[in-house]
Amino acid sequence: VLDLSTSLTAEADGACTLRLRVDGLTCGACGWLIESALKRQPGVDLARVNLTTRRLTLRWQGGEGAAPALLATVTRLGYRLA
């Protein structure tokens, strides 16, 4: 089970931001795939993968409770989050 307590920030405007490491990235297409899948999810404002740092930055509206479902989108694609 992934501990989100140190990676999740509740913003003043009601949005949540999460920054996590993504394991299994091999190329730009991996980043594009993750970003595209997340951007199709309701409430997602930003999904950006940095290939150099292997970090995902995810921002959404809808509260912290939406995090598990959003992260499941990434794991279903075959990537591990840490």
PDB file of N, CA, C and O in Angstrom:
ATOM      1  N   VAL A   1       0.847  -1.181   0.000  1.00  0.00           N
ATOM      2  CA  VAL A   1       0.000   0.000   0.000  1.00  0.00           C
ATOM      3  C   VAL A   1       0.888   1.238   0.000  1.00  0.00           C
ATOM      4  O   VAL A   1       1.817   1.349   0.800  1.00  0.00           O
ATOM      5  N   LEU A   2       0.598   2.150  -0.889  1.00  0.00           N
ATOM      6  CA  LEU A   2       1.378   3.364  -1.063  1.00  0.00           C
ATOM      7  C   LEU A   2       0.963   4.416  -0.037  1.00  0.00           C
ATOM      8  O   LEU A   2      -0.219   4.740   0.078  1.00  0.00           O
ATOM      9  N   ASP A   3       1.936   4.951   0.709  1.00  0.00           N
ATOM     10  CA  ASP A   3       1.674   6.002   1.690  1.00  0.00           C
ATOM     11  C   ASP A   3       1.749   7.352   0.980  1.00  0.00           C
ATOM     12  O   ASP A   3       2.823   7.767   0.544  1.00  0.00           O
ATOM     13  N   LEU A   4       0.620   8.033   0.865  1.00  0.00           N
ATOM     14  CA  LEU A   4       0.558   9.293   0.148  1.00  0.00           C
ATOM     15  C   LEU A   4       0.763  10.509   1.039  1.00  0.00           C
ATOM     16  O   LEU A   4       0.803  11.633   0.539  1.00  0.00           O
ATOM     17  N   SER A   5       0.894  10.311   2.339  1.00  0.00           N
ATOM     18  CA  SER A   5       0.905  11.426   3.283  1.00  0.00           C
ATOM     19  C   SER A   5       2.012  12.443   3.018  1.00  0.00           C
ATOM     20  O   SER A   5       1.807  13.635   3.246  1.00  0.00           O
ATOM     21  N   THR A   6       3.159  12.015   2.551  1.00  0.00           N
ATOM     22  CA  THR A   6       4.255  12.957   2.305  1.00  0.00           C
ATOM     23  C   THR A   6       4.259  13.483   0.874  1.00  0.00           C
ATOM     24  O   THR A   6       5.027  14.395   0.569  1.00  0.00           O
ATOM     25  N   SER A   7       3.437  12.943  -0.004  1.00  0.00           N
ATOM     26  CA  SER A   7       3.432  13.318  -1.406  1.00  0.00           C
ATOM     27  C   SER A   7       2.211  14.113  -1.834  1.00  0.00           C
ATOM     28  O   SER A   7       2.190  14.683  -2.925  1.00  0.00           O
ATOM     29  N   LEU A   8       1.201  14.156  -0.989  1.00  0.00           N
ATOM     30  CA  LEU A   8      -0.079  14.774  -1.343  1.00  0.00           C
ATOM     31  C   LEU A   8      -0.211  16.124  -0.659  1.00  0.00           C
ATOM     32  O   LEU A   8       0.026  16.257   0.541  1.00  0.00           O
ATOM     33  N   THR A   9      -0.594  17.125  -1.446  1.00  0.00           N
ATOM     34  CA  THR A   9      -0.800  18.471  -0.934  1.00  0.00           C
ATOM     35  C   THR A   9      -2.210  18.927  -1.265  1.00  0.00           C
ATOM     36  O   THR A   9      -2.636  18.856  -2.418  1.00  0.00           O
ATOM     37  N   ALA A  10      -2.933  19.393  -0.260  1.00  0.00           N
ATOM     38  CA  ALA A  10      -4.242  19.998  -0.484  1.00  0.00           C
ATOM     39  C   ALA A  10      -4.013  21.484  -0.712  1.00  0.00           C
ATOM     40  O   ALA A  10      -3.469  22.171   0.153  1.00  0.00           O
ATOM     41  N   GLU A  11      -4.424  21.983  -1.871  1.00  0.00           N
ATOM     42  CA  GLU A  11      -4.194  23.372  -2.248  1.00  0.00           C
ATOM     43  C   GLU A  11      -5.300  24.267  -1.692  1.00  0.00           C
ATOM     44  O   GLU A  11      -6.383  23.789  -1.354  1.00  0.00           O
ATOM     45  N   ALA A  12      -5.022  25.560  -1.600  1.00  0.00           N
ATOM     46  CA  ALA A  12      -5.980  26.527  -1.069  1.00  0.00           C
ATOM     47  C   ALA A  12      -7.245  26.618  -1.924  1.00  0.00           C
ATOM     48  O   ALA A  12      -8.320  26.928  -1.411  1.00  0.00           O
ATOM     49  N   ASP A  13      -7.117  26.345  -3.229  1.00  0.00           N
ATOM     50  CA  ASP A  13      -8.276  26.447  -4.128  1.00  0.00           C
ATOM     51  C   ASP A  13      -9.132  25.181  -4.139  1.00  0.00           C
ATOM     52  O   ASP A  13     -10.079  25.082  -4.919  1.00  0.00           O
ATOM     53  N   GLY A  14      -8.808  24.217  -3.282  1.00  0.00           N
ATOM     54  CA  GLY A  14      -9.588  22.985  -3.196  1.00  0.00           C
ATOM     55  C   GLY A  14      -9.031  21.845  -4.023  1.00  0.00           C
ATOM     56  O   GLY A  14      -9.511  20.716  -3.923  1.00  0.00           O
ATOM     57  N   ALA A  15      -8.029  22.122  -4.835  1.00  0.00           N
ATOM     58  CA  ALA A  15      -7.400  21.077  -5.640  1.00  0.00           C
ATOM     59  C   ALA A  15      -6.421  20.275  -4.787  1.00  0.00           C
ATOM     60  O   ALA A  15      -6.008  20.714  -3.714  1.00  0.00           O
ATOM     61  N   CYS A  16      -6.064  19.108  -5.276  1.00  0.00           N
ATOM     62  CA  CYS A  16      -5.039  18.278  -4.645  1.00  0.00           C
ATOM     63  C   CYS A  16      -3.909  18.080  -5.638  1.00  0.00           C
ATOM     64  O   CYS A  16      -4.144  17.916  -6.835  1.00  0.00           O
ATOM     65  N   THR A  17      -2.687  18.094  -5.138  1.00  0.00           N
ATOM     66  CA  THR A  17      -1.516  17.849  -5.974  1.00  0.00           C
ATOM     67  C   THR A  17      -0.734  16.695  -5.374  1.00  0.00           C
ATOM     68  O   THR A  17      -0.526  16.622  -4.163  1.00  0.00           O
ATOM     69  N   LEU A  18      -0.311  15.804  -6.243  1.00  0.00           N
ATOM     70  CA  LEU A  18       0.423  14.617  -5.828  1.00  0.00           C
ATOM     71  C   LEU A  18       1.669  14.498  -6.692  1.00  0.00           C
ATOM     72  O   LEU A  18       1.608  14.638  -7.914  1.00  0.00           O
ATOM     73  N   ARG A  19       2.790  14.240  -6.048  1.00  0.00           N
ATOM     74  CA  ARG A  19       4.051  14.047  -6.762  1.00  0.00           C
ATOM     75  C   ARG A  19       4.628  12.697  -6.344  1.00  0.00           C
ATOM     76  O   ARG A  19       4.915  12.466  -5.169  1.00  0.00           O
ATOM     77  N   LEU A  20       4.794  11.805  -7.332  1.00  0.00           N
ATOM     78  CA  LEU A  20       5.276  10.457  -7.051  1.00  0.00           C
ATOM     79  C   LEU A  20       6.306  10.026  -8.087  1.00  0.00           C
ATOM     80  O   LEU A  20       6.305  10.509  -9.219  1.00  0.00           O
ATOM     81  N   ARG A  21       7.182   9.114  -7.685  1.00  0.00           N
ATOM     82  CA  ARG A  21       8.128   8.504  -8.618  1.00  0.00           C
ATOM     83  C   ARG A  21       7.394   7.413  -9.388  1.00  0.00           C
ATOM     84  O   ARG A  21       6.565   6.689  -8.837  1.00  0.00           O
ATOM     85  N   VAL A  22       7.720   7.312 -10.682  1.00  0.00           N
ATOM     86  CA  VAL A  22       7.134   6.274 -11.530  1.00  0.00           C
ATOM     87  C   VAL A  22       8.244   5.327 -11.949  1.00  0.00           C
ATOM     88  O   VAL A  22       9.214   5.749 -12.578  1.00  0.00           O
ATOM     89  N   ASP A  23       8.111   4.053 -11.608  1.00  0.00           N
ATOM     90  CA  ASP A  23       9.076   3.030 -12.020  1.00  0.00           C
ATOM     91  C   ASP A  23       8.576   2.354 -13.285  1.00  0.00           C
ATOM     92  O   ASP A  23       7.378   2.115 -13.437  1.00  0.00           O
ATOM     93  N   GLY A  24       9.500   2.044 -14.198  1.00  0.00           N
ATOM     94  CA  GLY A  24       9.142   1.343 -15.426  1.00  0.00           C
ATOM     95  C   GLY A  24       9.113   2.222 -16.657  1.00  0.00           C
ATOM     96  O   GLY A  24       8.809   1.745 -17.750  1.00  0.00           O
ATOM     97  N   LEU A  25       9.429   3.514 -16.496  1.00  0.00           N
ATOM     98  CA  LEU A  25       9.472   4.408 -17.658  1.00  0.00           C
ATOM     99  C   LEU A  25      10.689   4.084 -18.511  1.00  0.00           C
ATOM    100  O   LEU A  25      11.798   3.958 -17.993  1.00  0.00           O
ATOM    101  N   THR A  26      10.485   3.951 -19.809  1.00  0.00           N
ATOM    102  CA  THR A  26      11.615   3.658 -20.695  1.00  0.00           C
ATOM    103  C   THR A  26      11.783   4.681 -21.812  1.00  0.00           C
ATOM    104  O   THR A  26      12.858   4.777 -22.405  1.00  0.00           O
ATOM    105  N   CYS A  27      10.723   5.455 -22.107  1.00  0.00           N
ATOM    106  CA  CYS A  27      10.824   6.397 -23.231  1.00  0.00           C
ATOM    107  C   CYS A  27       9.735   7.453 -23.123  1.00  0.00           C
ATOM    108  O   CYS A  27       8.894   7.410 -22.226  1.00  0.00           O
ATOM    109  N   GLY A  28       9.764   8.388 -24.040  1.00  0.00           N
ATOM    110  CA  GLY A  28       8.772   9.454 -24.062  1.00  0.00           C
ATOM    111  C   GLY A  28       7.357   8.952 -24.241  1.00  0.00           C
ATOM    112  O   GLY A  28       6.413   9.557 -23.732  1.00  0.00           O
ATOM    113  N   ALA A  29       7.199   7.855 -24.956  1.00  0.00           N
ATOM    114  CA  ALA A  29       5.859   7.302 -25.165  1.00  0.00           C
ATOM    115  C   ALA A  29       5.248   6.832 -23.843  1.00  0.00           C
ATOM    116  O   ALA A  29       4.031   6.896 -23.668  1.00  0.00           O
ATOM    117  N   CYS A  30       6.072   6.365 -22.924  1.00  0.00           N
ATOM    118  CA  CYS A  30       5.570   5.955 -21.596  1.00  0.00           C
ATOM    119  C   CYS A  30       4.957   7.155 -20.890  1.00  0.00           C
ATOM    120  O   CYS A  30       3.854   7.069 -20.350  1.00  0.00           O
ATOM    121  N   GLY A  31       5.670   8.265 -20.895  1.00  0.00           N
ATOM    122  CA  GLY A  31       5.168   9.477 -20.271  1.00  0.00           C
ATOM    123  C   GLY A  31       3.886   9.955 -20.929  1.00  0.00           C
ATOM    124  O   GLY A  31       2.935  10.335 -20.246  1.00  0.00           O
ATOM    125  N   TRP A  32       3.861   9.938 -22.247  1.00  0.00           N
ATOM    126  CA  TRP A  32       2.672  10.359 -22.992  1.00  0.00           C
ATOM    127  C   TRP A  32       1.475   9.483 -22.639  1.00  0.00           C
ATOM    128  O   TRP A  32       0.370   9.988 -22.441  1.00  0.00           O
ATOM    129  N   LEU A  33       1.690   8.187 -22.560  1.00  0.00           N
ATOM    130  CA  LEU A  33       0.608   7.254 -22.246  1.00  0.00           C
ATOM    131  C   LEU A  33       0.008   7.542 -20.867  1.00  0.00           C
ATOM    132  O   LEU A  33      -1.212   7.583 -20.714  1.00  0.00           O
ATOM    133  N   ILE A  34       0.854   7.736 -19.887  1.00  0.00           N
ATOM    134  CA  ILE A  34       0.394   8.020 -18.527  1.00  0.00           C
ATOM    135  C   ILE A  34      -0.353   9.349 -18.489  1.00  0.00           C
ATOM    136  O   ILE A  34      -1.449   9.438 -17.936  1.00  0.00           O
ATOM    137  N   GLU A  35       0.244  10.375 -19.078  1.00  0.00           N
ATOM    138  CA  GLU A  35      -0.405  11.682 -19.088  1.00  0.00           C
ATOM    139  C   GLU A  35      -1.761  11.634 -19.783  1.00  0.00           C
ATOM    140  O   GLU A  35      -2.742  12.175 -19.273  1.00  0.00           O
ATOM    141  N   SER A  36      -1.817  10.998 -20.928  1.00  0.00           N
ATOM    142  CA  SER A  36      -3.064  10.919 -21.695  1.00  0.00           C
ATOM    143  C   SER A  36      -4.160  10.191 -20.930  1.00  0.00           C
ATOM    144  O   SER A  36      -5.310  10.632 -20.912  1.00  0.00           O
ATOM    145  N   ALA A  37      -3.806   9.079 -20.301  1.00  0.00           N
ATOM    146  CA  ALA A  37      -4.796   8.305 -19.550  1.00  0.00           C
ATOM    147  C   ALA A  37      -5.323   9.098 -18.355  1.00  0.00           C
ATOM    148  O   ALA A  37      -6.518   9.064 -18.061  1.00  0.00           O
ATOM    149  N   LEU A  38      -4.437   9.808 -17.674  1.00  0.00           N
ATOM    150  CA  LEU A  38      -4.867  10.573 -16.504  1.00  0.00           C
ATOM    151  C   LEU A  38      -5.691  11.786 -16.898  1.00  0.00           C
ATOM    152  O   LEU A  38      -6.659  12.123 -16.215  1.00  0.00           O
ATOM    153  N   LYS A  39      -5.328  12.443 -17.980  1.00  0.00           N
ATOM    154  CA  LYS A  39      -6.056  13.647 -18.407  1.00  0.00           C
ATOM    155  C   LYS A  39      -7.488  13.326 -18.821  1.00  0.00           C
ATOM    156  O   LYS A  39      -8.334  14.219 -18.847  1.00  0.00           O
ATOM    157  N   ARG A  40      -7.770  12.081 -19.141  1.00  0.00           N
ATOM    158  CA  ARG A  40      -9.139  11.675 -19.485  1.00  0.00           C
ATOM    159  C   ARG A  40     -10.005  11.417 -18.252  1.00  0.00           C
ATOM    160  O   ARG A  40     -11.215  11.225 -18.375  1.00  0.00           O
ATOM    161  N   GLN A  41      -9.396  11.411 -17.072  1.00  0.00           N
ATOM    162  CA  GLN A  41     -10.147  11.145 -15.846  1.00  0.00           C
ATOM    163  C   GLN A  41     -10.851  12.413 -15.367  1.00  0.00           C
ATOM    164  O   GLN A  41     -10.289  13.504 -15.460  1.00  0.00           O
ATOM    165  N   PRO A  42     -12.072  12.280 -14.858  1.00  0.00           N
ATOM    166  CA  PRO A  42     -12.816  13.448 -14.394  1.00  0.00           C
ATOM    167  C   PRO A  42     -12.074  14.202 -13.289  1.00  0.00           C
ATOM    168  O   PRO A  42     -11.549  13.595 -12.355  1.00  0.00           O
ATOM    169  N   GLY A  43     -12.038  15.517 -13.406  1.00  0.00           N
ATOM    170  CA  GLY A  43     -11.450  16.371 -12.382  1.00  0.00           C
ATOM    171  C   GLY A  43      -9.969  16.623 -12.512  1.00  0.00           C
ATOM    172  O   GLY A  43      -9.436  17.474 -11.801  1.00  0.00           O
ATOM    173  N   VAL A  44      -9.275  15.912 -13.399  1.00  0.00           N
ATOM    174  CA  VAL A  44      -7.821  16.077 -13.522  1.00  0.00           C
ATOM    175  C   VAL A  44      -7.518  17.372 -14.270  1.00  0.00           C
ATOM    176  O   VAL A  44      -7.964  17.575 -15.399  1.00  0.00           O
ATOM    177  N   ASP A  45      -6.746  18.246 -13.613  1.00  0.00           N
ATOM    178  CA  ASP A  45      -6.324  19.521 -14.197  1.00  0.00           C
ATOM    179  C   ASP A  45      -4.959  19.408 -14.864  1.00  0.00           C
ATOM    180  O   ASP A  45      -4.695  20.068 -15.869  1.00  0.00           O
ATOM    181  N   LEU A  46      -4.096  18.568 -14.300  1.00  0.00           N
ATOM    182  CA  LEU A  46      -2.718  18.472 -14.776  1.00  0.00           C
ATOM    183  C   LEU A  46      -2.198  17.062 -14.542  1.00  0.00           C
ATOM    184  O   LEU A  46      -2.382  16.486 -13.470  1.00  0.00           O
ATOM    185  N   ALA A  47      -1.556  16.525 -15.548  1.00  0.00           N
ATOM    186  CA  ALA A  47      -0.840  15.250 -15.418  1.00  0.00           C
ATOM    187  C   ALA A  47       0.433  15.416 -16.230  1.00  0.00           C
ATOM    188  O   ALA A  47       0.387  15.535 -17.455  1.00  0.00           O
ATOM    189  N   ARG A  48       1.566  15.423 -15.548  1.00  0.00           N
ATOM    190  CA  ARG A  48       2.830  15.640 -16.233  1.00  0.00           C
ATOM    191  C   ARG A  48       3.864  14.656 -15.718  1.00  0.00           C
ATOM    192  O   ARG A  48       4.047  14.506 -14.510  1.00  0.00           O
ATOM    193  N   VAL A  49       4.539  13.987 -16.645  1.00  0.00           N
ATOM    194  CA  VAL A  49       5.608  13.053 -16.302  1.00  0.00           C
ATOM    195  C   VAL A  49       6.931  13.669 -16.743  1.00  0.00           C
ATOM    196  O   VAL A  49       7.087  14.070 -17.896  1.00  0.00           O
ATOM    197  N   ASN A  50       7.881  13.740 -15.812  1.00  0.00           N
ATOM    198  CA  ASN A  50       9.223  14.214 -16.121  1.00  0.00           C
ATOM    199  C   ASN A  50      10.095  12.975 -16.283  1.00  0.00           C
ATOM    200  O   ASN A  50      10.341  12.251 -15.318  1.00  0.00           O
ATOM    201  N   LEU A  51      10.560  12.733 -17.504  1.00  0.00           N
ATOM    202  CA  LEU A  51      11.351  11.529 -17.767  1.00  0.00           C
ATOM    203  C   LEU A  51      12.719  11.574 -17.111  1.00  0.00           C
ATOM    204  O   LEU A  51      13.267  10.528 -16.763  1.00  0.00           O
ATOM    205  N   THR A  52      13.279  12.756 -16.934  1.00  0.00           N
ATOM    206  CA  THR A  52      14.598  12.873 -16.318  1.00  0.00           C
ATOM    207  C   THR A  52      14.561  12.475 -14.844  1.00  0.00           C
ATOM    208  O   THR A  52      15.412  11.721 -14.371  1.00  0.00           O
ATOM    209  N   THR A  53      13.569  12.990 -14.132  1.00  0.00           N
ATOM    210  CA  THR A  53      13.471  12.688 -12.695  1.00  0.00           C
ATOM    211  C   THR A  53      12.577  11.490 -12.411  1.00  0.00           C
ATOM    212  O   THR A  53      12.527  10.999 -11.284  1.00  0.00           O
ATOM    213  N   ARG A  54      11.865  11.016 -13.449  1.00  0.00           N
ATOM    214  CA  ARG A  54      10.927   9.903 -13.327  1.00  0.00           C
ATOM    215  C   ARG A  54       9.826  10.208 -12.305  1.00  0.00           C
ATOM    216  O   ARG A  54       9.432   9.349 -11.517  1.00  0.00           O
ATOM    217  N   ARG A  55       9.348  11.441 -12.341  1.00  0.00           N
ATOM    218  CA  ARG A  55       8.318  11.896 -11.407  1.00  0.00           C
ATOM    219  C   ARG A  55       7.038  12.259 -12.142  1.00  0.00           C
ATOM    220  O   ARG A  55       7.058  12.844 -13.225  1.00  0.00           O
ATOM    221  N   LEU A  56       5.929  11.894 -11.520  1.00  0.00           N
ATOM    222  CA  LEU A  56       4.611  12.267 -11.989  1.00  0.00           C
ATOM    223  C   LEU A  56       4.089  13.383 -11.088  1.00  0.00           C
ATOM    224  O   LEU A  56       4.111  13.270  -9.862  1.00  0.00           O
ATOM    225  N   THR A  57       3.622  14.452 -11.711  1.00  0.00           N
ATOM    226  CA  THR A  57       2.910  15.503 -10.988  1.00  0.00           C
ATOM    227  C   THR A  57       1.466  15.439 -11.450  1.00  0.00           C
ATOM    228  O   THR A  57       1.178  15.540 -12.642  1.00  0.00           O
ATOM    229  N   LEU A  58       0.567  15.271 -10.504  1.00  0.00           N
ATOM    230  CA  LEU A  58      -0.846  15.108 -10.802  1.00  0.00           C
ATOM    231  C   LEU A  58      -1.640  16.090  -9.953  1.00  0.00           C
ATOM    232  O   LEU A  58      -1.476  16.153  -8.734  1.00  0.00           O
ATOM    233  N   ARG A  59      -2.506  16.858 -10.618  1.00  0.00           N
ATOM    234  CA  ARG A  59      -3.352  17.836  -9.912  1.00  0.00           C
ATOM    235  C   ARG A  59      -4.788  17.602 -10.338  1.00  0.00           C
ATOM    236  O   ARG A  59      -5.079  17.469 -11.526  1.00  0.00           O
ATOM    237  N   TRP A  60      -5.693  17.551  -9.351  1.00  0.00           N
ATOM    238  CA  TRP A  60      -7.097  17.312  -9.655  1.00  0.00           C
ATOM    239  C   TRP A  60      -8.002  18.024  -8.660  1.00  0.00           C
ATOM    240  O   TRP A  60      -7.574  18.424  -7.578  1.00  0.00           O
ATOM    241  N   GLN A  61      -9.257  18.171  -9.054  1.00  0.00           N
ATOM    242  CA  GLN A  61     -10.318  18.695  -8.199  1.00  0.00           C
ATOM    243  C   GLN A  61     -11.100  17.484  -7.683  1.00  0.00           C
ATOM    244  O   GLN A  61     -11.224  16.478  -8.382  1.00  0.00           O
ATOM    245  N   GLY A  62     -11.617  17.581  -6.480  1.00  0.00           N
ATOM    246  CA  GLY A  62     -12.452  16.492  -6.003  1.00  0.00           C
ATOM    247  C   GLY A  62     -12.011  15.852  -4.704  1.00  0.00           C
ATOM    248  O   GLY A  62     -12.622  14.879  -4.263  1.00  0.00           O
ATOM    249  N   GLY A  63     -10.980  16.364  -4.088  1.00  0.00           N
ATOM    250  CA  GLY A  63     -10.578  15.871  -2.781  1.00  0.00           C
ATOM    251  C   GLY A  63      -9.598  14.709  -2.818  1.00  0.00           C
ATOM    252  O   GLY A  63      -9.399  14.059  -3.845  1.00  0.00           O
ATOM    253  N   GLU A  64      -9.001  14.477  -1.675  1.00  0.00           N
ATOM    254  CA  GLU A  64      -7.970  13.453  -1.526  1.00  0.00           C
ATOM    255  C   GLU A  64      -8.494  12.048  -1.782  1.00  0.00           C
ATOM    256  O   GLU A  64      -7.731  11.165  -2.173  1.00  0.00           O
ATOM    257  N   GLY A  65      -9.785  11.832  -1.568  1.00  0.00           N
ATOM    258  CA  GLY A  65     -10.366  10.513  -1.749  1.00  0.00           C
ATOM    259  C   GLY A  65     -10.306  10.006  -3.179  1.00  0.00           C
ATOM    260  O   GLY A  65     -10.462   8.808  -3.415  1.00  0.00           O
ATOM    261  N   ALA A  66     -10.081  10.895  -4.134  1.00  0.00           N
ATOM    262  CA  ALA A  66      -9.998  10.486  -5.538  1.00  0.00           C
ATOM    263  C   ALA A  66      -8.633   9.888  -5.891  1.00  0.00           C
ATOM    264  O   ALA A  66      -8.490   9.266  -6.943  1.00  0.00           O
ATOM    265  N   ALA A  67      -7.647  10.066  -5.039  1.00  0.00           N
ATOM    266  CA  ALA A  67      -6.280   9.625  -5.340  1.00  0.00           C
ATOM    267  C   ALA A  67      -6.171   8.138  -5.687  1.00  0.00           C
ATOM    268  O   ALA A  67      -5.555   7.819  -6.704  1.00  0.00           O
ATOM    269  N   PRO A  68      -6.729   7.215  -4.906  1.00  0.00           N
ATOM    270  CA  PRO A  68      -6.564   5.796  -5.244  1.00  0.00           C
ATOM    271  C   PRO A  68      -7.067   5.426  -6.642  1.00  0.00           C
ATOM    272  O   PRO A  68      -6.419   4.652  -7.346  1.00  0.00           O
ATOM    273  N   ALA A  69      -8.197   5.963  -7.040  1.00  0.00           N
ATOM    274  CA  ALA A  69      -8.729   5.645  -8.366  1.00  0.00           C
ATOM    275  C   ALA A  69      -7.843   6.228  -9.465  1.00  0.00           C
ATOM    276  O   ALA A  69      -7.629   5.587 -10.493  1.00  0.00           O
ATOM    277  N   LEU A  70      -7.330   7.431  -9.256  1.00  0.00           N
ATOM    278  CA  LEU A  70      -6.453   8.037 -10.250  1.00  0.00           C
ATOM    279  C   LEU A  70      -5.144   7.257 -10.372  1.00  0.00           C
ATOM    280  O   LEU A  70      -4.651   7.036 -11.478  1.00  0.00           O
ATOM    281  N   LEU A  71      -4.592   6.849  -9.255  1.00  0.00           N
ATOM    282  CA  LEU A  71      -3.340   6.096  -9.271  1.00  0.00           C
ATOM    283  C   LEU A  71      -3.534   4.706  -9.859  1.00  0.00           C
ATOM    284  O   LEU A  71      -2.617   4.156 -10.468  1.00  0.00           O
ATOM    285  N   ALA A  72      -4.709   4.142  -9.682  1.00  0.00           N
ATOM    286  CA  ALA A  72      -5.003   2.832 -10.279  1.00  0.00           C
ATOM    287  C   ALA A  72      -4.940   2.912 -11.800  1.00  0.00           C
ATOM    288  O   ALA A  72      -4.612   1.924 -12.457  1.00  0.00           O
ATOM    289  N   THR A  73      -5.248   4.070 -12.363  1.00  0.00           N
ATOM    290  CA  THR A  73      -5.129   4.268 -13.806  1.00  0.00           C
ATOM    291  C   THR A  73      -3.692   4.011 -14.262  1.00  0.00           C
ATOM    292  O   THR A  73      -3.463   3.386 -15.298  1.00  0.00           O
ATOM    293  N   VAL A  74      -2.739   4.494 -13.488  1.00  0.00           N
ATOM    294  CA  VAL A  74      -1.317   4.331 -13.831  1.00  0.00           C
ATOM    295  C   VAL A  74      -0.888   2.881 -13.654  1.00  0.00           C
ATOM    296  O   VAL A  74      -0.191   2.334 -14.509  1.00  0.00           O
ATOM    297  N   THR A  75      -1.290   2.259 -12.570  1.00  0.00           N
ATOM    298  CA  THR A  75      -0.866   0.877 -12.326  1.00  0.00           C
ATOM    299  C   THR A  75      -1.486  -0.083 -13.330  1.00  0.00           C
ATOM    300  O   THR A  75      -0.869  -1.087 -13.686  1.00  0.00           O
ATOM    301  N   ARG A  76      -2.704   0.212 -13.793  1.00  0.00           N
ATOM    302  CA  ARG A  76      -3.313  -0.638 -14.831  1.00  0.00           C
ATOM    303  C   ARG A  76      -2.526  -0.584 -16.146  1.00  0.00           C
ATOM    304  O   ARG A  76      -2.582  -1.516 -16.948  1.00  0.00           O
ATOM    305  N   LEU A  77      -1.807   0.494 -16.354  1.00  0.00           N
ATOM    306  CA  LEU A  77      -0.961   0.622 -17.544  1.00  0.00           C
ATOM    307  C   LEU A  77       0.350  -0.155 -17.416  1.00  0.00           C
ATOM    308  O   LEU A  77       1.086  -0.311 -18.390  1.00  0.00           O
ATOM    309  N   GLY A  78       0.634  -0.645 -16.195  1.00  0.00           N
ATOM    310  CA  GLY A  78       1.817  -1.462 -15.990  1.00  0.00           C
ATOM    311  C   GLY A  78       2.983  -0.758 -15.315  1.00  0.00           C
ATOM    312  O   GLY A  78       4.096  -1.283 -15.299  1.00  0.00           O
ATOM    313  N   TYR A  79       2.745   0.424 -14.757  1.00  0.00           N
ATOM    314  CA  TYR A  79       3.814   1.174 -14.089  1.00  0.00           C
ATOM    315  C   TYR A  79       3.622   1.098 -12.585  1.00  0.00           C
ATOM    316  O   TYR A  79       2.502   0.960 -12.095  1.00  0.00           O
ATOM    317  N   ARG A  80       4.741   1.190 -11.851  1.00  0.00           N
ATOM    318  CA  ARG A  80       4.707   1.163 -10.399  1.00  0.00           C
ATOM    319  C   ARG A  80       4.941   2.581  -9.886  1.00  0.00           C
ATOM    320  O   ARG A  80       5.759   3.324 -10.429  1.00  0.00           O
ATOM    321  N   LEU A  81       4.220   2.939  -8.844  1.00  0.00           N
ATOM    322  CA  LEU A  81       4.368   4.254  -8.224  1.00  0.00           C
ATOM    323  C   LEU A  81       5.020   4.100  -6.861  1.00  0.00           C
ATOM    324  O   LEU A  81       4.736   3.159  -6.120  1.00  0.00           O
ATOM    325  N   ALA A  82       5.903   5.045  -6.543  1.00  0.00           N
ATOM    326  CA  ALA A  82       6.598   4.995  -5.259  1.00  0.00           C
ATOM    327  C   ALA A  82       6.682   6.392  -4.672  1.00  0.00           C
ATOM    328  O   ALA A  82       7.233   6.574  -3.586  1.00  0.00           O
TER     329      ALA A  82
END
